[in-house]
Amino acid sequence: MWRLLRNRRLAAFKFRRRVPFQRFILDYVCFDPKTVIEIDGSQHAGCDRDRQRDAILETEGFAVLRYWNNDVLQRRTAVLEDIHSHLTGRR
């Protein structure tokens, strides 16, 4: 995923990876617009900690997009289109 987002490769949006924020480490973050992208494995399905984390990030004005590892590996184009649609809609 980082190869696809870094150096403003997705419609010139600036992403950073592994960003410390409060007590969390964010997988990927775009500060304009405030969007966090999390890539998760199946161990995160129905995870209360993730829901609490998302709620905290949302109170700080971030939108949180979550994708499964398999989707990123097997449906990369669809994931990127979804991210792009979200980012352009938030501006």
Beta strands, then each sheet from edge to edge (+ up, - down):
strand 1: 16-21
strand 2: 24-31
strand 3: 34-40
strand 4: 63-68
sheet 1: 1+ 2- 3+ 4+
end
